[in-house]
Amino acid sequence: MRFLLFLSFGLFISISSFAQDESLADLIVKTKKDTKIFSMQSLEGKDVKVKVVPDYVHNILRVCYLKDTINISDDWWSMSPEISYLNKKFLKFNYEVRGGSNLALGNTTIICVSENKLYEALHVLRYAHWDSGDLITYDIRMALVNYKQAYTLEANVREKVNSITDPETNYNYTNNTELQFDKNLKVFYSIKYDLYDTLKVSYPNLTYTREIQGNFPKVLLGKEEYIFIGGQWFQPYNGTLIKF
């Protein structure tokens, strides 16, 4: 599905098209109305309150705690996110992102708080449905298991290809996997991955080449892979690390 995500960048839709339907004043009012406070616990057990701001003006979904802010998505489709607790210490965000013609996309982000800071414990593709005559679908579901402060995320991954033009490529794949929790980095991961290479790093408005060396948390969910480097989640694609 990584090529579908890469394709979606080229099919980016400007906020101006959305703003045509609603005035700036309406978007500001809508942002204030949908801003919510969530009570949760830090990883140390302290009671905290996290503010979730769906910024419809700039199309950015934000999470704020004290002076710390995480922009969950700079490519957020302006629909109210589905927010739920995995337990008292982890908050899960299911939100829609821009896809393209016949392509629907949704992501999941998991947030936690530790030592007065916000952490993006996981950020992955939740589903991708592409119908171009051929039907390609990808879906995951997750549940948290807590074993005496040792957190495990159980994920069910389903991938399906139903091609009329090339039926030999058809498959129906289901897999259950577990992600462990790194207490130091505050992220979920499948494996620790050695990466020593010079790669392109791509953000929505910036691409550059850099040398990357180290051992990093890596998430494997079916064909989808994610690497946590420098406090950010990336998805590898053709020698490029794409900011997720």
DAWORA-V157423 format. One record per residue. N is the residue number from 1. SS is DSSP state (h for helix, s for strand, l for the rest). D_LAST is the distance of its C-alpha to the last C-alpha in whole Angstrom. Layout:
# DAWORA-V157423
[[N | SS | D_LAST] [N | SS | D_LAST]]
This chain:
# DAWORA-V157423
[[1 | l | 14] [2 | h | 11] [3 | h | 14] [4 | h | 13] [5 | h | 10] [6 | h | 11] [7 | h | 14] [8 | h | 12] [9 | h | 11] [10 | h | 15] [11 | l | 16] [12 | l | 15] [13 | l | 17] [14 | l | 19] [15 | h | 19] [16 | h | 23] [17 | h | 24] [18 | h | 23] [19 | h | 25] [20 | l | 28] [21 | l | 28] [22 | l | 28] [23 | l | 29] [24 | h | 28] [25 | h | 30] [26 | h | 29] [27 | h | 26] [28 | h | 26] [29 | h | 29] [30 | h | 26] [31 | h | 24] [32 | h | 26] [33 | h | 28] [34 | h | 24] [35 | l | 23] [36 | s | 24] [37 | s | 25] [38 | s | 24] [39 | s | 26] [40 | s | 25] [41 | s | 26] [42 | l | 24] [43 | l | 24] [44 | l | 28] [45 | l | 29] [46 | l | 29] [47 | s | 29] [48 | s | 27] [49 | s | 25] [50 | s | 22] [51 | s | 22] [52 | s | 19] [53 | s | 19] [54 | s | 18] [55 | s | 19] [56 | l | 20] [57 | l | 21] [58 | l | 18] [59 | l | 16] [60 | s | 14] [61 | s | 14] [62 | s | 15] [63 | s | 16] [64 | s | 19] [65 | s | 21] [66 | l | 24] [67 | l | 23] [68 | s | 19] [69 | s | 17] [70 | s | 13] [71 | s | 11] [72 | s | 9] [73 | s | 8] [74 | l | 10] [75 | l | 10] [76 | s | 12] [77 | l | 15] [78 | l | 18] [79 | l | 19] [80 | l | 20] [81 | l | 17] [82 | s | 19] [83 | s | 19] [84 | s | 21] [85 | s | 22] [86 | s | 21] [87 | s | 24] [88 | l | 25] [89 | l | 23] [90 | s | 19] [91 | s | 18] [92 | s | 16] [93 | s | 14] [94 | s | 14] [95 | s | 13] [96 | s | 14] [97 | s | 11] [98 | s | 13] [99 | s | 14] [100 | s | 17] [101 | l | 21] [102 | l | 21] [103 | s | 18] [104 | s | 16] [105 | s | 13] [106 | s | 12] [107 | s | 10] [108 | s | 11] [109 | s | 10] [110 | s | 13] [111 | s | 15] [112 | s | 18] [113 | s | 20] [114 | s | 22] [115 | l | 25] [116 | l | 24] [117 | s | 20] [118 | s | 17] [119 | s | 15] [120 | s | 11] [121 | s | 13] [122 | s | 10] [123 | s | 7] [124 | s | 8] [125 | s | 9] [126 | s | 12] [127 | s | 14] [128 | s | 15] [129 | s | 18] [130 | s | 19] [131 | s | 23] [132 | l | 25] [133 | l | 28] [134 | l | 26] [135 | s | 24] [136 | s | 21] [137 | s | 19] [138 | s | 17] [139 | s | 17] [140 | s | 17] [141 | s | 19] [142 | s | 19] [143 | s | 21] [144 | s | 22] [145 | s | 25] [146 | s | 27] [147 | s | 29] [148 | l | 31] [149 | l | 28] [150 | s | 26] [151 | s | 23] [152 | s | 22] [153 | s | 20] [154 | s | 21] [155 | s | 19] [156 | s | 21] [157 | s | 19] [158 | s | 21] [159 | s | 20] [160 | s | 23] [161 | s | 24] [162 | s | 27] [163 | l | 28] [164 | l | 31] [165 | l | 32] [166 | l | 31] [167 | h | 32] [168 | h | 31] [169 | h | 28] [170 | l | 28] [171 | s | 27] [172 | s | 26] [173 | s | 24] [174 | s | 24] [175 | s | 23] [176 | s | 23] [177 | s | 21] [178 | s | 21] [179 | s | 18] [180 | s | 20] [181 | s | 19] [182 | s | 19] [183 | l | 22] [184 | l | 21] [185 | l | 17] [186 | l | 17] [187 | s | 15] [188 | s | 15] [189 | s | 15] [190 | l | 17] [191 | s | 19] [192 | s | 19] [193 | s | 18] [194 | s | 20] [195 | s | 18] [196 | s | 20] [197 | s | 20] [198 | s | 19] [199 | s | 16] [200 | s | 14] [201 | s | 11] [202 | s | 9] [203 | s | 8] [204 | l | 10] [205 | l | 13] [206 | s | 13] [207 | s | 14] [208 | s | 16] [209 | s | 17] [210 | s | 17] [211 | s | 19] [212 | s | 17] [213 | s | 20] [214 | s | 20] [215 | s | 19] [216 | s | 16] [217 | s | 15] [218 | s | 13] [219 | s | 13] [220 | s | 14] [221 | s | 15] [222 | l | 17] [223 | l | 16] [224 | s | 12] [225 | s | 11] [226 | s | 8] [227 | s | 10] [228 | s | 10] [229 | s | 11] [230 | l | 13] [231 | l | 12] [232 | s | 8] [233 | s | 6] [234 | s | 5] [235 | s | 6] [236 | s | 10] [237 | s | 12] [238 | l | 15] [239 | l | 15] [240 | s | 12] [241 | s | 9] [242 | s | 6] [243 | s | 4] [244 | l | 0]]
